[in-house]
Amino acid sequence: MYHEDYFFSRVRTAERLTPSMIRVVLEVEGADRLVETGHADEWIRLAFAPDDETPVSLPVLSNGKWGRPDGSKACPNRPYTIRHWDRERAEMVVDLVVHEGGVGATWALAAKPGDMVGLCNPEGRYRLPVDARWIVLLCDITGLPAAARILEELPAGIAAKVHVELPDMADRQALTSQADIIAFWYDSFGKHGRASRLDEIARDIRLPGGPGYIWIAGEATCVSESRKHFRDALGFDKQRITAVGYWILGQARV
């Protein structure tokens, strides 16, 4: 069950992680209230200042409802994975993909210590079945932060194959896990006449035998087609597939 709440946060550091990714470390005010989901792919929404003259503001709880009784301007917001959360230090790590014209990307490119941003309580979808012996992770670069965190939280004894579509092979990251990992990197994101070819990659994946789990994240249409392939063409149990459309071609994720 989602627990609605909102928080101010301040940039501690911002660094270029790879050519297409910026890592921002945030100090979250009121961190003791933040309710974690228990899902390794959990995401929050970052709320940005609506313009250069207007500071970030948040909804407030009034008469049991969240709103803006003061008439403050709503802030544009976008969803991002919590790459790491340290409650004791009130520190949240968020990796943002940078691309031309993106609200979050524009903010991340200019982010510096002390900058303010808003965020909300997280949501998540990933849920590994207790009997799973293997996992397939399929995503484009927007899903890489979640995939990396999922791998870090996997127990030993799981066979993990991760397939990641990148705009450039320089965007590869070191992946760590107690599980046995095999990583496949695809230099095809935004190339070859398509924004993403995640669905084509899915059709080349051969699933192991025995009980497993599939997690898919990326462009919504490609994610949907990938899910259909595993479910319909391969007959894989749809209850063991988590498919999340992180973005939609030609649309802002609002």
Backbone as CSV, one residue per row, in Angstrom:
resi,resn,N_x,N_y,N_z,CA_x,CA_y,CA_z,C_x,C_y,C_z
1,MET,0.845,-1.198,0.000,0.000,0.000,0.000,0.880,1.248,0.000
2,TYR,0.561,2.190,-0.890,1.379,3.387,-1.019,1.088,4.378,0.108
3,HIS,2.141,4.929,0.689,2.026,5.927,1.752,2.428,7.288,1.179
4,GLU,1.450,8.100,0.873,1.742,9.392,0.250,2.456,10.311,1.230
5,ASP,3.547,10.878,0.804,4.295,11.861,1.598,5.315,12.517,0.676
6,TYR,5.775,13.714,1.064,6.680,14.487,0.221,7.818,15.047,1.053
7,PHE,8.982,15.202,0.404,10.190,15.575,1.121,11.017,16.563,0.308
8,PHE,11.608,17.524,1.009,12.648,18.338,0.390,13.959,17.584,0.494
9,SER,14.814,17.749,-0.504,16.139,17.145,-0.439,17.149,18.099,-1.055
10,ARG,18.373,17.970,-0.586,19.441,18.875,-1.000,20.570,18.071,-1.642
11,VAL,21.110,18.563,-2.740,22.195,17.886,-3.422,23.457,17.934,-2.566
12,ARG,24.012,16.748,-2.310,25.321,16.672,-1.660,26.432,16.649,-2.705
13,THR,26.287,15.772,-3.693,27.268,15.688,-4.781,26.551,15.344,-6.083
14,ALA,27.179,15.695,-7.183,26.691,15.323,-8.516,27.914,15.056,-9.375
15,GLU,27.951,13.881,-10.018,29.105,13.528,-10.830,28.672,12.769,-12.069
16,ARG,29.478,12.883,-13.115,29.239,12.127,-14.343,29.728,10.698,-14.114
17,LEU,28.801,9.760,-14.133,29.127,8.360,-13.875,29.636,7.686,-15.141
18,THR,28.927,7.891,-16.247,29.321,7.427,-17.579,28.886,8.525,-18.550
19,PRO,29.205,8.414,-19.837,28.795,9.480,-20.765,27.311,9.803,-20.732
20,SER,26.452,8.812,-20.445,25.007,9.036,-20.488,24.340,9.007,-19.124
21,MET,25.119,9.007,-18.050,24.526,8.871,-16.722,25.198,9.816,-15.731
22,ILE,24.360,10.505,-14.955,24.854,11.369,-13.882,24.342,10.815,-12.561
23,ARG,25.232,10.702,-11.590,24.858,10.227,-10.258,24.733,11.420,-9.313
24,VAL,23.568,11.534,-8.692,23.310,12.606,-7.740,23.083,11.983,-6.361
25,VAL,23.767,12.509,-5.373,23.571,12.075,-3.995,22.791,13.168,-3.271
26,LEU,21.651,12.792,-2.686,20.745,13.742,-2.050,20.690,13.528,-0.543
27,GLU,20.574,14.613,0.183,20.296,14.567,1.620,18.804,14.853,1.793
28,VAL,18.068,13.889,2.331,16.614,13.973,2.410,16.182,14.501,3.770
29,GLU,15.409,15.575,3.773,14.867,16.116,5.020,13.694,15.249,5.497
30,GLY,13.622,15.013,6.794,12.534,14.188,7.332,12.656,12.742,6.919
31,ALA,13.902,12.250,6.769,14.142,10.902,6.257,13.507,9.815,7.108
32,ASP,13.289,10.076,8.378,12.685,9.061,9.251,11.250,8.738,8.822
33,ARG,10.608,9.625,8.041,9.237,9.382,7.585,9.181,8.562,6.304
34,LEU,10.285,8.490,5.565,10.261,7.843,4.272,9.965,6.351,4.439
35,VAL,8.979,5.854,3.691,8.524,4.465,3.803,9.061,3.666,2.623
36,GLU,9.989,2.761,2.893,10.552,1.925,1.838,9.553,0.854,1.400
37,THR,9.672,0.402,0.157,8.729,-0.562,-0.396,9.165,-2.007,-0.201
38,GLY,10.470,-2.227,-0.039,10.983,-3.587,-0.008,11.234,-4.158,-1.396
39,HIS,10.969,-3.371,-2.454,11.205,-3.790,-3.833,12.536,-3.226,-4.308
40,ALA,13.367,-4.064,-4.905,14.698,-3.613,-5.317,14.661,-2.630,-6.481
41,ASP,13.533,-2.526,-7.179,13.428,-1.584,-8.294,12.651,-0.326,-7.902
42,GLU,12.560,-0.044,-6.613,11.698,1.064,-6.178,12.163,2.397,-6.758
43,TRP,11.171,3.237,-7.042,11.454,4.547,-7.625,10.702,5.629,-6.868
44,ILE,11.259,6.824,-6.948,10.604,8.023,-6.427,10.379,8.969,-7.606
45,ARG,9.651,10.025,-7.370,9.555,11.096,-8.355,10.323,12.301,-7.830
46,LEU,11.230,12.806,-8.639,11.930,14.033,-8.305,11.142,15.208,-8.856
47,ALA,10.931,16.217,-8.006,10.189,17.420,-8.406,11.166,18.581,-8.532
48,PHE,11.119,19.254,-9.668,12.072,20.307,-9.986,11.404,21.683,-9.956
49,ALA,12.203,22.710,-9.748,11.673,24.072,-9.757,10.997,24.359,-11.094
50,PRO,9.815,24.973,-11.086,9.083,25.212,-12.345,9.754,26.227,-13.260
51,ASP,10.553,27.115,-12.700,11.306,28.078,-13.505,12.433,28.636,-12.642
52,ASP,13.271,29.469,-13.245,14.454,29.976,-12.537,14.105,30.885,-11.374
53,GLU,12.925,31.479,-11.405,12.554,32.428,-10.356,11.727,31.795,-9.244
54,THR,11.248,30.576,-9.447,10.338,29.941,-8.500,11.019,28.758,-7.810
55,PRO,11.123,28.771,-6.491,11.761,27.651,-5.801,10.876,26.406,-5.809
56,VAL,11.488,25.273,-5.535,10.748,24.018,-5.421,9.784,24.114,-4.241
57,SER,8.555,23.656,-4.446,7.567,23.596,-3.368,6.916,22.225,-3.396
58,LEU,6.287,21.859,-2.308,5.689,20.536,-2.183,4.228,20.647,-1.776
59,PRO,3.431,19.629,-2.120,2.068,19.578,-1.580,2.120,19.457,-0.052
60,VAL,1.064,19.921,0.607,0.979,19.811,2.061,-0.324,19.101,2.415
61,LEU,-0.336,18.482,3.590,-1.519,17.762,4.056,-2.425,18.720,4.810
62,SER,-3.653,18.866,4.319,-4.617,19.770,4.948,-5.994,19.122,4.942
63,ASN,-6.578,18.978,6.118,-7.901,18.342,6.243,-7.934,16.951,5.623
64,GLY,-6.829,16.226,5.802,-6.754,14.852,5.323,-6.454,14.699,3.852
65,LYS,-6.200,15.805,3.144,-5.923,15.736,1.716,-4.629,16.484,1.392
66,TRP,-3.884,15.935,0.420,-2.676,16.605,-0.045,-3.039,17.603,-1.142
67,GLY,-2.489,18.801,-1.029,-2.784,19.808,-2.033,-1.894,21.022,-1.877
68,ARG,-2.271,22.082,-2.518,-1.522,23.333,-2.479,-2.466,24.479,-2.114
69,PRO,-2.911,24.516,-0.853,-3.851,25.558,-0.435,-3.259,26.964,-0.505
70,ASP,-1.911,27.047,-0.550,-1.276,28.363,-0.657,-1.206,28.862,-2.089
71,GLY,-1.670,28.036,-3.038,-1.660,28.445,-4.441,-0.309,28.354,-5.112
72,SER,0.648,27.668,-4.488,1.977,27.536,-5.080,1.905,26.755,-6.395
73,LYS,2.844,27.060,-7.277,2.867,26.444,-8.599,3.358,25.006,-8.513
74,ALA,2.653,24.081,-9.169,3.079,22.681,-9.199,4.432,22.562,-9.898
75,CYS,5.245,21.639,-9.426,6.589,21.458,-9.969,6.618,20.279,-10.941
76,PRO,7.299,20.423,-12.072,7.436,19.277,-12.975,8.197,18.157,-12.279
77,ASN,7.779,16.922,-12.509,8.432,15.805,-11.830,8.596,14.623,-12.783
78,ARG,9.588,13.801,-12.487,9.875,12.619,-13.287,10.292,11.478,-12.354
79,PRO,9.997,10.207,-12.742,10.350,9.061,-11.899,11.797,8.607,-12.106
80,TYR,12.452,8.263,-11.001,13.821,7.750,-11.036,14.001,6.678,-9.970
81,THR,14.832,5.697,-10.293,15.129,4.610,-9.364,15.955,5.098,-8.182
82,ILE,15.653,4.577,-6.997,16.543,4.772,-5.856,17.681,3.771,-6.011
83,ARG,18.841,4.255,-6.401,19.986,3.359,-6.580,20.492,2.834,-5.239
84,HIS,20.444,3.688,-4.236,20.846,3.281,-2.878,20.197,4.226,-1.883
85,TRP,19.792,3.693,-0.729,19.174,4.499,0.326,19.825,4.168,1.655
86,ASP,20.350,5.189,2.327,20.973,5.050,3.644,20.160,5.890,4.620
87,ARG,19.275,5.225,5.358,18.385,5.956,6.264,19.160,6.680,7.362
88,GLU,20.187,6.039,7.908,20.933,6.650,9.004,21.585,7.952,8.582
89,ARG,22.062,8.004,7.370,22.707,9.222,6.870,21.725,10.120,6.111
90,ALA,20.469,9.669,5.977,19.451,10.392,5.206,19.952,10.660,3.793
91,GLU,20.643,9.676,3.227,21.322,9.854,1.948,20.724,8.948,0.882
92,MET,20.324,9.544,-0.223,19.734,8.805,-1.337,20.576,9.014,-2.590
93,VAL,20.918,7.901,-3.254,21.673,7.956,-4.503,20.708,7.727,-5.665
94,VAL,20.728,8.625,-6.636,19.864,8.528,-7.814,20.728,8.709,-9.057
95,ASP,20.623,7.768,-10.000,21.322,7.866,-11.278,20.339,8.312,-12.346
96,LEU,20.667,9.388,-13.049,19.782,9.966,-14.059,20.408,9.851,-15.438
97,VAL,19.644,9.336,-16.402,20.090,9.306,-17.790,19.967,10.713,-18.360
98,VAL,21.014,11.167,-18.998,20.986,12.514,-19.573,20.705,12.429,-21.071
99,HIS,19.758,13.236,-21.500,19.415,13.305,-22.918,18.911,14.707,-23.206
100,GLU,19.042,15.133,-24.427,18.717,16.506,-24.812,17.257,16.839,-24.553
101,GLY,17.027,17.928,-23.810,15.685,18.438,-23.603,14.927,17.840,-22.442
102,GLY,15.449,16.819,-21.804,14.743,16.209,-20.689,14.733,17.099,-19.464
103,VAL,13.589,17.178,-18.769,13.485,18.020,-17.573,14.493,17.582,-16.519
104,GLY,14.512,16.278,-16.213,15.437,15.770,-15.222,16.874,15.859,-15.676
105,ALA,17.117,15.567,-16.961,18.477,15.619,-17.492,19.033,17.033,-17.442
106,THR,18.213,18.016,-17.813,18.649,19.413,-17.767,19.029,19.812,-16.347
107,TRP,18.201,19.380,-15.390,18.509,19.675,-13.983,19.798,18.978,-13.562
108,ALA,19.949,17.700,-13.897,21.118,16.931,-13.463,22.418,17.501,-14.024
109,LEU,22.378,17.958,-15.271,23.583,18.492,-15.901,24.101,19.735,-15.187
110,ALA,23.198,20.468,-14.550,23.591,21.700,-13.863,23.633,21.536,-12.342
111,ALA,23.293,20.338,-11.831,23.172,20.145,-10.389,24.500,20.376,-9.678
112,LYS,24.415,21.032,-8.513,25.597,21.311,-7.702,25.218,21.219,-6.232
113,PRO,26.191,21.029,-5.353,25.884,20.930,-3.922,25.049,22.110,-3.435
114,GLY,24.006,21.780,-2.674,23.125,22.801,-2.127,21.847,22.995,-2.895
115,ASP,21.787,22.545,-4.147,20.556,22.665,-4.935,19.431,21.860,-4.283
116,MET,18.214,22.389,-4.367,17.057,21.742,-3.758,16.203,21.037,-4.812
117,VAL,15.641,19.915,-4.417,14.717,19.172,-5.263,13.714,18.485,-4.347
118,GLY,12.524,18.244,-4.818,11.528,17.545,-4.018,11.462,16.080,-4.406
119,LEU,10.936,15.264,-3.527,10.698,13.865,-3.867,9.552,13.319,-3.021
120,CYS,9.053,12.160,-3.413,7.923,11.547,-2.721,8.312,10.152,-2.238
121,ASN,7.438,9.533,-1.475,7.670,8.154,-1.057,7.767,7.249,-2.287
122,PRO,8.529,6.178,-2.185,8.754,5.316,-3.346,7.639,4.324,-3.630
123,GLU,7.664,3.819,-4.858,6.852,2.699,-5.297,7.782,1.668,-5.935
124,GLY,7.317,0.423,-6.080,8.150,-0.604,-6.697,7.320,-1.762,-7.193
125,ARG,7.920,-2.583,-8.088,7.192,-3.692,-8.691,7.929,-5.024,-8.580
126,TYR,9.250,-5.001,-8.506,10.052,-6.225,-8.521,9.693,-7.127,-7.341
127,ARG,9.474,-8.402,-7.645,9.198,-9.372,-6.583,9.672,-10.753,-7.030
128,LEU,10.811,-11.185,-6.525,11.399,-12.464,-6.904,10.659,-13.608,-6.210
129,PRO,10.103,-14.567,-6.971,9.443,-15.715,-6.340,10.417,-16.487,-5.447
130,VAL,9.924,-17.013,-4.347,10.801,-17.665,-3.364,11.467,-18.904,-3.935
131,ASP,10.862,-19.522,-4.941,11.437,-20.747,-5.481,12.286,-20.510,-6.721
132,ALA,12.484,-19.252,-7.108,13.209,-18.947,-8.339,14.667,-19.392,-8.244
133,ARG,15.129,-20.080,-9.291,16.533,-20.488,-9.350,17.319,-19.631,-10.347
134,TRP,16.589,-18.884,-11.165,17.259,-18.016,-12.119,16.422,-16.756,-12.343
135,ILE,17.083,-15.731,-12.873,16.412,-14.472,-13.196,17.002,-13.923,-14.485
136,VAL,16.143,-13.387,-15.337,16.559,-12.659,-16.531,16.143,-11.213,-16.365
137,LEU,17.095,-10.302,-16.476,16.835,-8.869,-16.429,17.053,-8.317,-17.833
138,LEU,16.053,-7.622,-18.360,16.101,-7.062,-19.710,15.702,-5.601,-19.641
139,CYS,16.597,-4.701,-20.038,16.276,-3.270,-19.930,17.123,-2.460,-20.892
140,ASP,16.665,-1.226,-21.146,17.530,-0.264,-21.805,18.246,0.531,-20.710
141,ILE,18.992,1.545,-21.085,19.826,2.247,-20.111,19.005,2.882,-18.987
142,THR,17.735,3.221,-19.251,16.916,3.821,-18.199,16.636,2.834,-17.069
143,GLY,16.698,1.545,-17.373,16.472,0.530,-16.351,17.741,0.034,-15.700
144,LEU,18.909,0.502,-16.173,20.173,0.015,-15.632,20.345,0.276,-14.130
145,PRO,19.987,1.458,-13.611,20.121,1.649,-12.166,19.335,0.626,-11.350
146,ALA,18.115,0.315,-11.794,17.306,-0.671,-11.079,17.900,-2.064,-11.227
147,ALA,18.334,-2.415,-12.440,18.928,-3.728,-12.657,20.169,-3.917,-11.792
148,ALA,20.991,-2.878,-11.698,22.203,-2.966,-10.883,21.859,-3.169,-9.410
149,ARG,20.846,-2.471,-8.933,20.442,-2.643,-7.536,19.834,-4.034,-7.307
150,ILE,19.022,-4.510,-8.236,18.452,-5.848,-8.119,19.563,-6.884,-7.981
151,LEU,20.581,-6.769,-8.825,21.695,-7.713,-8.775,22.410,-7.652,-7.428
152,GLU,22.605,-6.456,-6.918,23.286,-6.306,-5.629,22.511,-6.960,-4.491
153,GLU,21.196,-7.017,-4.617,20.374,-7.555,-3.545,20.000,-9.024,-3.742
154,LEU,20.425,-9.626,-4.847,20.130,-11.034,-5.074,20.933,-11.917,-4.119
155,PRO,20.339,-13.009,-3.661,21.075,-13.940,-2.807,21.984,-14.845,-3.635
156,ALA,22.916,-15.498,-2.969,23.747,-16.499,-3.634,22.871,-17.665,-4.079
157,GLY,23.324,-18.353,-5.111,22.585,-19.522,-5.586,21.628,-19.242,-6.720
158,ILE,21.476,-17.976,-7.102,20.615,-17.593,-8.225,21.486,-17.385,-9.467
159,ALA,21.046,-17.898,-10.603,21.730,-17.638,-11.873,21.082,-16.413,-12.521
160,ALA,21.851,-15.370,-12.739,21.309,-14.105,-13.249,21.912,-13.774,-14.610
161,LYS,21.043,-13.557,-15.593,21.481,-13.064,-16.893,20.855,-11.693,-17.110
162,VAL,21.694,-10.707,-17.373,21.208,-9.339,-17.543,21.543,-8.864,-18.942
163,HIS,20.528,-8.332,-19.622,20.659,-7.824,-20.985,20.344,-6.326,-20.947
164,VAL,21.316,-5.491,-21.311,21.145,-4.041,-21.198,21.465,-3.367,-22.527
165,GLU,20.534,-2.555,-23.003,20.712,-1.798,-24.237,21.241,-0.408,-23.907
166,LEU,22.347,-0.027,-24.553,23.024,1.230,-24.252,23.148,2.115,-25.499
167,PRO,23.264,3.437,-25.298,23.568,4.310,-26.431,25.040,4.257,-26.822
168,ASP,25.880,3.786,-25.901,27.324,3.726,-26.146,27.917,2.679,-25.211
169,MET,28.866,1.905,-25.689,29.465,0.875,-24.852,30.253,1.469,-23.683
170,ALA,30.579,2.757,-23.772,31.238,3.421,-22.653,30.306,3.591,-21.464
171,ASP,29.000,3.317,-21.663,28.025,3.419,-20.571,27.918,2.134,-19.748
172,ARG,28.717,1.126,-20.089,28.711,-0.091,-19.280,29.174,0.220,-17.861
173,GLN,28.595,-0.501,-16.911,28.961,-0.323,-15.504,29.372,-1.659,-14.907
174,ALA,30.201,-1.602,-13.874,30.557,-2.804,-13.133,29.335,-3.264,-12.346
175,LEU,28.985,-4.525,-12.471,27.825,-5.090,-11.789,28.308,-6.087,-10.740
176,THR,27.796,-5.958,-9.526,28.224,-6.839,-8.449,27.019,-7.575,-7.869
177,SER,27.251,-8.802,-7.410,26.167,-9.598,-6.858,26.731,-10.846,-6.193
178,GLN,25.978,-11.383,-5.239,26.303,-12.702,-4.712,25.845,-13.787,-5.680
179,ALA,24.940,-13.430,-6.576,24.447,-14.371,-7.575,25.500,-14.576,-8.665
180,ASP,25.288,-15.590,-9.488,26.165,-15.841,-10.631,25.665,-15.023,-11.812
181,ILE,26.443,-14.015,-12.218,25.998,-13.058,-13.243,26.661,-13.334,-14.592
182,ILE,25.848,-13.249,-15.635,26.350,-13.125,-16.995,25.688,-11.881,-17.591
183,ALA,26.493,-10.916,-18.027,25.959,-9.650,-18.549,26.165,-9.564,-20.058
184,PHE,25.117,-9.105,-20.750,25.164,-8.876,-22.188,24.853,-7.404,-22.432
185,TRP,25.737,-6.730,-23.156,25.574,-5.304,-23.430,25.327,-5.103,-24.918
186,TYR,24.362,-4.235,-25.262,23.971,-4.018,-26.656,24.124,-2.537,-27.001
187,ASP,24.950,-2.257,-27.988,25.213,-0.889,-28.428,24.189,-0.511,-29.500
188,SER,22.914,-0.357,-29.068,21.858,-0.145,-30.066,20.819,0.876,-29.658
189,PHE,20.893,1.406,-28.464,19.869,2.334,-27.985,19.917,3.625,-28.794
190,GLY,18.787,3.964,-29.451,18.729,5.178,-30.260,19.441,5.059,-31.584
191,LYS,19.711,3.823,-32.031,20.464,3.621,-33.265,19.693,2.690,-34.209
192,HIS,20.229,2.547,-35.425,19.665,1.608,-36.405,18.204,1.925,-36.731
193,GLY,17.856,3.220,-36.688,16.518,3.644,-37.077,15.439,3.411,-36.038
194,ARG,15.817,2.981,-34.849,14.834,2.744,-33.787,15.329,3.357,-32.485
195,ALA,14.384,3.865,-31.680,14.769,4.397,-30.378,15.266,3.285,-29.473
196,SER,14.636,2.128,-29.573,15.020,0.963,-28.776,14.669,-0.304,-29.546
197,ARG,15.512,-1.319,-29.385,15.212,-2.608,-29.993,15.147,-3.696,-28.912
198,LEU,14.638,-3.308,-27.753,14.534,-4.237,-26.629,13.712,-5.471,-26.995
199,ASP,12.641,-5.255,-27.776,11.797,-6.384,-28.174,12.528,-7.349,-29.099
200,GLU,13.427,-6.830,-29.935,14.229,-7.704,-30.787,15.225,-8.509,-29.957
201,ILE,15.808,-7.855,-28.962,16.734,-8.544,-28.070,16.010,-9.668,-27.340
202,ALA,14.776,-9.399,-26.911,14.000,-10.401,-26.174,13.814,-11.668,-26.997
203,ARG,13.607,-11.502,-28.296,13.338,-12.667,-29.135,14.554,-13.574,-29.308
204,ASP,15.740,-13.054,-28.973,16.959,-13.865,-29.069,17.355,-14.501,-27.739
205,ILE,16.599,-14.237,-26.684,16.934,-14.769,-25.363,16.350,-16.164,-25.207
206,ARG,17.169,-17.083,-24.765,16.719,-18.436,-24.463,16.639,-18.586,-22.947
207,LEU,15.482,-18.979,-22.469,15.269,-19.066,-21.024,15.770,-20.403,-20.480
208,PRO,16.336,-20.398,-19.269,16.749,-21.651,-18.639,15.529,-22.478,-18.240
209,GLY,15.765,-23.722,-17.884,14.684,-24.545,-17.364,14.497,-24.316,-15.875
210,GLY,13.422,-24.860,-15.332,13.153,-24.721,-13.909,12.486,-23.399,-13.578
211,PRO,12.134,-23.197,-12.309,11.434,-21.979,-11.898,12.330,-20.745,-11.975
212,GLY,11.810,-19.700,-12.607,12.597,-18.477,-12.759,11.728,-17.235,-12.696
213,TYR,12.300,-16.129,-13.119,11.619,-14.833,-13.031,12.221,-13.911,-14.077
214,ILE,11.379,-13.090,-14.707,11.828,-12.136,-15.710,11.409,-10.727,-15.301
215,TRP,12.351,-9.806,-15.340,12.086,-8.389,-15.051,12.489,-7.581,-16.279
216,ILE,11.556,-6.743,-16.774,11.781,-5.971,-17.997,11.481,-4.499,-17.721
217,ALA,12.332,-3.592,-18.212,12.074,-2.156,-18.046,12.671,-1.388,-19.214
218,GLY,11.933,-0.376,-19.675,12.427,0.446,-20.773,11.276,1.132,-21.484
219,GLU,11.427,1.351,-22.786,10.382,2.011,-23.573,9.118,1.158,-23.548
220,ALA,7.987,1.792,-23.272,6.761,1.062,-22.937,6.312,0.068,-24.009
221,THR,6.336,0.459,-25.282,5.898,-0.449,-26.339,6.833,-1.644,-26.458
222,CYS,8.133,-1.389,-26.399,9.106,-2.479,-26.479,8.984,-3.414,-25.281
223,VAL,8.730,-2.858,-24.114,8.545,-3.671,-22.906,7.327,-4.569,-23.070
224,SER,6.224,-4.002,-23.564,5.002,-4.763,-23.762,5.207,-5.898,-24.767
225,GLU,5.899,-5.608,-25.873,6.155,-6.637,-26.877,7.077,-7.726,-26.337
226,SER,8.036,-7.326,-25.509,8.945,-8.299,-24.900,8.175,-9.227,-23.972
227,ARG,7.295,-8.651,-23.179,6.485,-9.452,-22.264,5.620,-10.448,-23.050
228,LYS,5.005,-9.967,-24.139,4.170,-10.840,-24.961,4.980,-12.008,-25.525
229,HIS,6.211,-11.738,-25.923,7.054,-12.797,-26.469,7.295,-13.893,-25.439
230,PHE,7.699,-13.489,-24.244,7.978,-14.496,-23.219,6.702,-15.251,-22.817
231,ARG,5.608,-14.496,-22.737,4.342,-15.104,-22.302,3.710,-15.971,-23.383
232,ASP,3.613,-15.447,-24.601,2.865,-16.122,-25.661,3.729,-17.063,-26.493
233,ALA,4.854,-16.567,-26.989,5.692,-17.404,-27.849,6.414,-18.491,-27.063
234,LEU,6.880,-18.150,-25.861,7.632,-19.126,-25.070,6.783,-19.796,-23.996
235,GLY,5.560,-19.293,-23.766,4.670,-19.913,-22.793,5.107,-19.739,-21.353
236,PHE,5.873,-18.676,-21.081,6.341,-18.456,-19.714,5.213,-17.868,-18.857
237,ASP,5.134,-18.296,-17.619,4.084,-17.883,-16.690,4.082,-16.357,-16.500
238,LYS,2.974,-15.707,-16.880,2.900,-14.251,-16.784,2.997,-13.752,-15.349
239,GLN,2.678,-14.597,-14.384,2.787,-14.199,-12.984,4.241,-14.078,-12.545
240,ARG,5.140,-14.582,-13.369,6.562,-14.522,-13.051,7.298,-13.520,-13.939
241,ILE,6.528,-12.600,-14.499,7.106,-11.523,-15.306,6.705,-10.185,-14.704
242,THR,7.681,-9.329,-14.460,7.405,-7.939,-14.101,7.883,-7.069,-15.259
243,ALA,6.976,-6.325,-15.859,7.292,-5.492,-17.014,6.853,-4.056,-16.726
244,VAL,7.800,-3.119,-16.790,7.523,-1.737,-16.425,7.943,-0.811,-17.566
245,GLY,6.984,-0.048,-18.091,7.300,0.940,-19.110,7.859,2.195,-18.467
246,TYR,9.158,2.401,-18.573,9.797,3.556,-17.947,9.586,4.843,-18.740
247,TRP,9.405,4.705,-20.044,9.200,5.894,-20.868,8.437,5.503,-22.128
248,ILE,7.873,6.509,-22.792,7.086,6.288,-24.004,7.674,7.149,-25.120
249,LEU,7.960,6.526,-26.228,8.571,7.253,-27.345,7.710,8.445,-27.740
250,GLY,8.328,9.632,-27.771,7.644,10.848,-28.187,6.852,11.534,-27.103
251,GLN,6.894,11.004,-25.880,6.127,11.599,-24.794,7.013,11.788,-23.567
252,ALA,6.704,12.812,-22.767,7.370,12.995,-21.490,6.693,12.109,-20.468
253,ARG,7.471,11.511,-19.590,6.905,10.639,-18.544,6.449,11.516,-17.379
254,VAL,5.175,11.921,-17.382,4.658,12.823,-16.347,3.715,12.074,-15.440
